[in-house]
Amino acid sequence: MHPGAVEEDVNKQEESMLARTWLELFPLDKIPEILAQPCCGQFAISRDTIRSQPLAMYVFYRDWLLRTDLSDYISGRVWEYIWQFVFTGKNVLCPKEHICYCDGFGVCFDGQDNYDAFNARRQKRIDLEEKFDNWLKINGSVLAGTEMEGFEHSYVSPGAEMQREIQALRAWEHKTKQEAKERGDVAMNRAKEAGRVWRDGDGF
């Protein structure tokens, strides 16, 4: 988000409101050129970090939400982009995607290379599904295992081959995601992927 934007973007309706709301919420802080953080305002935070801010600050933010003339949708979207500033003082807080999935959501692929490999195979499945859909539109059916005179083995249509490959990729994707979730259930694994020091007994 670019808080200085003055032209409204239909896909980012809150962007043109950010400068005004920033001045209302953080009158002593300069309006940043960029606000960025992982999607959707979901985050985990320690008790100590929450308590490091005075209660009056939370009351002020709550009262702002109650008083603002912005719609709930827009005021919620505004807050989606400023939580990281409230708790870290940083206007941009964008960890690598595989770290965000692991440390934030407990889905750990065990490193950037494995995450990239997962995404590559996932994209291959998506591309193949699109190709299969186009094939079906032209051919109308999957014609698997049709006997053809003069051939020792039954004929397997390209559509059937694609369907089998799609099913295999889906099964691999499901298994890999399950393994990533199981890996993410272990606090030590989340810390390792995030590059955070972990001590026996840490629950984060």
KEPALUM-989535 format. One line per field, with one value per residue (C-alpha): residue in three letters; x, y, z. Coordinates in pm, 1 decimal. Layout:
BEGIN
rest <- c(ALA;...)
x <- c(X;...)
y <- c(Y;...)
z <- c(Z;...)
REM end
This chain:
BEGIN
rest <- c(MET;HIS;PRO;GLY;ALA;VAL;GLU;GLU;ASP;VAL;ASN;LYS;GLN;GLU;GLU;SER;MET;LEU;ALA;ARG;THR;TRP;LEU;GLU;LEU;PHE;PRO;LEU;ASP;LYS;ILE;PRO;GLU;ILE;LEU;ALA;GLN;PRO;CYS;CYS;GLY;GLN;PHE;ALA;ILE;SER;ARG;ASP;THR;ILE;ARG;SER;GLN;PRO;LEU;ALA;MET;TYR;VAL;PHE;TYR;ARG;ASP;TRP;LEU;LEU;ARG;THR;ASP;LEU;SER;ASP;TYR;ILE;SER;GLY;ARG;VAL;TRP;GLU;TYR;ILE;TRP;GLN;PHE;VAL;PHE;THR;GLY;LYS;ASN;VAL;LEU;CYS;PRO;LYS;GLU;HIS;ILE;CYS;TYR;CYS;ASP;GLY;PHE;GLY;VAL;CYS;PHE;ASP;GLY;GLN;ASP;ASN;TYR;ASP;ALA;PHE;ASN;ALA;ARG;ARG;GLN;LYS;ARG;ILE;ASP;LEU;GLU;GLU;LYS;PHE;ASP;ASN;TRP;LEU;LYS;ILE;ASN;GLY;SER;VAL;LEU;ALA;GLY;THR;GLU;MET;GLU;GLY;PHE;GLU;HIS;SER;TYR;VAL;SER;PRO;GLY;ALA;GLU;MET;GLN;ARG;GLU;ILE;GLN;ALA;LEU;ARG;ALA;TRP;GLU;HIS;LYS;THR;LYS;GLN;GLU;ALA;LYS;GLU;ARG;GLY;ASP;VAL;ALA;MET;ASN;ARG;ALA;LYS;GLU;ALA;GLY;ARG;VAL;TRP;ARG;ASP;GLY;ASP;GLY;PHE)
x <- c(0.0;109.6;-46.6;35.0;-184.4;-461.4;-631.3;-860.1;-771.4;-1081.9;-874.0;-725.8;-1009.7;-842.3;-520.4;-648.0;-773.8;-442.4;-277.1;-576.0;-611.5;-234.7;-244.5;-535.3;-376.9;-7.9;4.5;369.7;494.9;575.2;342.8;541.6;573.2;491.5;298.8;341.9;301.9;176.8;-185.1;-496.2;-402.0;-329.2;-29.0;103.2;249.5;395.0;229.6;535.7;507.6;138.4;211.3;499.2;238.7;30.1;-335.2;-428.2;-296.1;-533.5;-822.5;-734.0;-733.3;-1061.9;-1223.2;-1097.9;-1269.4;-1593.2;-1585.3;-1452.9;-1689.9;-1517.9;-1714.0;-1626.6;-1482.3;-1244.4;-1144.4;-1071.5;-861.0;-672.4;-583.8;-472.5;-183.6;-78.2;-59.8;306.9;381.5;199.6;401.0;737.0;763.9;830.0;608.9;734.8;753.8;761.5;934.7;1005.4;693.6;812.4;904.1;566.8;382.0;590.8;627.6;292.7;66.7;253.0;299.7;672.6;829.1;1178.9;1348.4;1322.6;1428.2;1158.0;896.5;999.1;985.0;635.9;516.3;670.9;487.0;168.1;190.5;255.1;-68.7;-262.7;-124.6;-202.6;-559.5;-609.6;-464.1;-689.2;-999.3;-915.1;-859.1;-1199.6;-1371.7;-1230.7;-1256.7;-1552.8;-1443.3;-1140.1;-1127.4;-903.4;-808.3;-982.2;-873.0;-745.4;-698.3;-334.5;-194.9;-63.9;-165.1;-477.6;-470.4;-456.2;-579.7;-378.6;-668.8;-642.0;-265.8;-315.8;-584.8;-354.1;-71.3;-306.6;-424.8;-64.9;30.1;-274.5;-187.6;174.3;58.5;-182.3;83.0;345.8;108.4;17.2;386.1;445.1;161.2;296.1;641.9;485.8;324.3;673.0;787.0;1154.6;1093.1;916.6;1204.6;1462.0;1288.8;1255.4;1621.4;1512.7;1698.1;1494.6;1542.7;1395.8;1054.9;982.5;629.2;665.7)
y <- c(0.0;354.9;585.9;892.6;776.9;1023.2;839.9;562.5;210.2;-8.3;-306.0;-111.2;110.0;168.2;304.4;661.6;657.5;552.2;896.1;1047.6;760.7;753.6;1115.1;1035.1;723.1;819.3;1201.3;1208.3;967.1;1055.7;901.9;615.3;581.8;209.5;-13.5;-387.0;-707.3;-1066.7;-1090.9;-1073.3;-928.0;-1269.1;-1280.2;-1429.6;-1206.3;-1257.3;-1143.4;-931.2;-744.4;-672.7;-548.4;-331.7;-87.1;117.9;29.3;386.6;321.5;28.1;232.6;510.9;268.6;114.1;456.2;551.0;243.6;332.8;696.5;674.4;750.8;484.6;168.7;-140.5;-292.6;-2.4;54.6;-317.6;-311.0;-6.9;-194.7;-493.9;-279.3;-114.6;-389.5;-448.5;-79.8;-85.0;-380.8;-347.9;18.0;-104.5;3.4;-287.9;-631.6;-898.8;-1224.6;-1473.1;-1662.4;-2004.5;-1854.4;-1679.9;-2004.8;-2191.9;-1947.5;-1777.2;-2062.2;-2378.9;-2514.0;-2588.0;-2715.2;-2734.5;-2456.9;-2236.3;-2510.1;-2753.1;-2475.5;-2377.1;-2742.6;-2776.5;-2465.7;-2582.9;-2917.3;-2744.7;-2511.5;-2811.8;-2968.3;-2643.8;-2612.7;-2976.9;-2938.9;-2646.4;-2847.8;-3142.3;-2919.0;-2788.0;-3142.9;-3248.0;-2956.5;-3077.0;-3455.3;-3485.5;-3791.1;-3964.2;-4284.1;-4490.2;-4848.7;-4875.1;-5182.9;-5098.3;-5358.1;-5426.9;-5316.4;-5556.3;-5328.7;-5126.8;-4765.1;-4505.4;-4163.0;-3848.6;-3737.6;-4049.4;-4001.7;-3641.8;-3748.0;-4006.3;-3753.7;-3498.3;-3754.2;-3845.6;-3478.9;-3414.3;-3709.9;-3590.4;-3234.9;-3354.2;-3576.8;-3300.7;-3046.6;-3293.2;-3353.6;-2976.4;-2930.6;-3209.3;-3051.8;-2717.8;-2865.7;-2879.3;-2546.7;-2628.3;-2676.8;-2340.7;-2166.9;-2340.2;-2235.2;-1877.2;-1869.4;-1800.9;-1930.4;-2204.6;-2338.0;-2655.0;-2565.6;-2277.3;-2305.5;-2069.0)
z <- c(0.0;-77.3;182.3;-28.2;-317.7;-398.5;-686.1;-573.0;-686.2;-704.4;-590.7;-296.4;-178.2;156.2;2.1;-44.2;317.8;470.7;482.8;661.0;905.5;966.3;1080.1;1310.1;1459.0;1460.6;1464.1;1575.7;1307.4;945.8;687.3;528.6;152.6;172.8;411.7;364.1;562.1;517.0;406.5;612.5;952.2;1105.7;1335.1;1655.1;1921.0;2264.1;2585.9;2666.4;2334.8;2393.3;2744.5;2624.2;2493.3;2740.3;2789.9;2693.5;2343.4;2290.5;2428.0;2183.2;1887.8;2000.8;2031.0;1686.7;1543.1;1720.5;1604.6;1249.2;964.3;752.0;681.9;885.0;566.8;501.6;865.8;897.9;583.3;714.6;1030.6;830.2;706.6;1031.7;1295.3;1215.4;1279.2;1614.2;1742.9;1564.2;1461.2;1104.5;816.5;602.5;759.4;488.9;581.5;304.4;206.6;324.6;663.6;688.9;615.3;870.9;1157.2;1112.9;1004.9;1108.8;755.2;727.7;405.6;559.3;367.9;60.0;-186.6;-73.5;-76.0;-430.3;-540.8;-391.7;-575.2;-903.0;-887.1;-775.4;-1076.3;-1302.1;-1172.6;-1231.5;-1586.5;-1660.4;-1532.6;-1768.8;-2056.9;-1966.0;-1955.5;-2303.0;-2428.0;-2293.0;-2469.4;-2800.4;-2751.8;-2517.6;-2317.2;-2172.1;-2387.5;-2160.1;-2238.9;-2578.1;-2776.3;-3123.7;-3397.6;-3484.9;-3147.6;-2884.0;-2598.8;-2541.7;-2652.5;-2375.2;-2481.0;-2407.9;-2188.5;-1975.1;-1941.8;-1830.3;-1584.4;-1427.3;-1396.8;-1239.3;-983.1;-897.8;-856.6;-637.1;-416.4;-383.8;-308.8;-38.7;121.1;112.5;270.1;545.3;617.3;623.8;874.0;1095.1;1078.8;1171.4;1482.6;1638.8;1784.6;1727.9;1353.7;1326.0;1503.0;1281.7;959.5;1084.0;1192.3;1548.2;1854.4;2021.4;2370.8;2515.3;2654.0;2415.4;2284.0;1988.9)
REM end
